[in-house]
């Protein structure tokens, strides 16, 4: 392998390494965003379940006019 081929391989390796670092950074950003969305989803799920349970209780007590909380 001559010097020109070695230099081309070094340059290609450097570009690949830079691209990998960039992709790893993007992956980290996406994982952080996913974590935030999972936390937000958990809050909304809990809110929905609370409201759903409250609604079910109110339907069961419709004739009595009271809520069992």
Secondary structure as GFF3:
##gff-version 3
##sequence-region A 1 69
A	DSSP	alpha_helix	3	60	.	.	.	ID=ss1
###
